[in-house]
Structure formats: structure tokens, C-alpha cells
Amino acid sequence: MNRDHRLKRLRFRAWHRGTKEADLLIGGFFDAHSASWNDEQIAWYEILLEEQDVDIMGWAIGSIAVPSQFDGPMMAQMKAMGYVPIAE
């Protein structure tokens, strides 16, 4: 699958998580950072999206310890997101 197709698929999955809060955090993170991702970072995000939303959100806000497989620079970026612009 080519890069553009992978990113398009990931964007859809990131913004259709099931709750507005998860959509904003996970989809907002994708929109803010995905343009600069390399293949390894795209693969990390694909694996991350297989996890439960409550876990991803807990890791991002720091209420749950991040498993070693997800702990690193990208999770640090997700934790550093101060807000996600909300379209009206």
C-alpha cells in the first residue's frame, strides 16, 4: 500500500474512534503531525490505533503508564498537545 493511501486510511480511523474526545485527541494528533512522518512512524501509529481509546487517552494525559512499545518521541508529542482546534 502506498504512503498516501496509508495516511488517508489512518486519518479516517483516527477521526472515527467512537467518542468525540477520542476523535479530537487521536485525530487531532494525526492532523498536527502526520505530514512529517516517515514509514516507521506511520507503522507505529497503525499499531497504536489497534489499542483501546481509553488506554491511548490515558497514556496521552498521563493517567496510565505508557507501555514500552509505545513510549518514545511520538507519545511524547501526543502528551505535549495542549489543545486541538475544534471546527464549528
C-alpha positions as CSV (number, residue, x, y, z in Angstrom):
1,M,0.0,0.0,0.0
2,N,1.5,3.4,-0.9
3,R,2.1,6.2,1.6
4,D,-0.8,8.4,0.6
5,H,-3.3,5.5,0.8
6,R,-1.9,4.5,4.2
7,L,-2.2,8.1,5.5
8,K,-5.7,8.5,4.2
9,R,-6.8,5.3,5.8
10,L,-5.2,6.3,9.1
11,R,-6.8,9.7,9.1
12,F,-10.2,8.1,8.7
13,R,-9.5,5.7,11.5
14,A,-8.1,8.4,13.7
15,W,-11.2,10.6,13.4
16,H,-13.8,7.8,13.7
17,R,-12.9,6.3,17.1
18,G,-16.4,6.4,18.6
19,T,-16.3,9.2,21.1
20,K,-15.8,12.9,20.4
21,E,-12.9,13.1,23.0
22,A,-11.0,10.3,21.4
23,D,-11.6,11.7,17.9
24,L,-10.2,15.1,19.0
25,L,-7.1,13.7,20.7
26,I,-6.2,10.9,18.3
27,G,-7.4,12.6,15.1
28,G,-6.0,16.0,16.2
29,F,-2.6,14.4,16.8
30,F,-2.7,12.8,13.4
31,D,-3.6,16.1,11.7
32,A,-0.9,18.0,13.6
33,H,2.0,15.6,12.9
34,S,1.3,13.1,10.1
35,A,2.7,15.2,7.3
36,S,6.2,14.7,8.5
37,W,6.1,11.1,9.5
38,N,8.4,8.5,7.9
39,D,7.4,4.9,7.3
40,E,8.5,3.8,10.8
41,Q,6.3,6.5,12.4
42,I,3.4,5.6,10.2
43,A,3.8,1.9,11.3
44,W,3.9,3.0,15.0
45,Y,0.7,4.9,14.5
46,E,-1.0,2.0,12.7
47,I,-0.2,-0.3,15.7
48,L,-1.3,2.4,18.2
49,L,-4.7,2.6,16.6
50,E,-5.3,-1.1,17.4
51,E,-5.3,-0.2,21.1
52,Q,-8.4,0.8,23.1
53,D,-9.3,4.5,23.1
54,V,-9.3,4.7,26.9
55,D,-5.8,3.4,27.0
56,I,-4.5,5.8,24.3
57,M,-6.1,8.7,26.1
58,G,-4.8,7.6,29.5
59,W,-1.3,7.3,28.1
60,A,-1.6,10.7,26.5
61,I,-2.9,12.6,29.5
62,G,-0.6,10.7,31.9
63,S,-3.2,8.9,34.0
64,I,-1.9,5.5,32.9
65,A,1.7,4.4,32.4
66,V,2.7,4.1,28.8
67,P,3.7,0.5,27.7
68,S,7.3,0.4,26.5
69,Q,6.3,-0.4,22.9
70,F,4.5,3.0,22.7
71,D,6.8,5.0,24.9
72,G,9.0,7.3,22.9
73,P,9.2,10.5,20.9
74,M,5.7,10.2,19.2
75,M,4.0,9.5,22.5
76,A,5.9,12.5,24.0
77,Q,4.4,14.6,21.1
78,M,0.9,13.3,21.9
79,K,1.4,14.1,25.6
80,A,2.6,17.6,24.7
81,M,-0.6,18.5,22.7
82,G,-2.1,21.4,24.6
83,Y,-5.3,21.6,22.7
84,V,-7.0,20.6,19.5
85,P,-8.7,23.2,17.4
86,I,-12.4,22.4,17.1
87,A,-14.1,23.3,13.8
88,E,-17.5,24.9,14.2
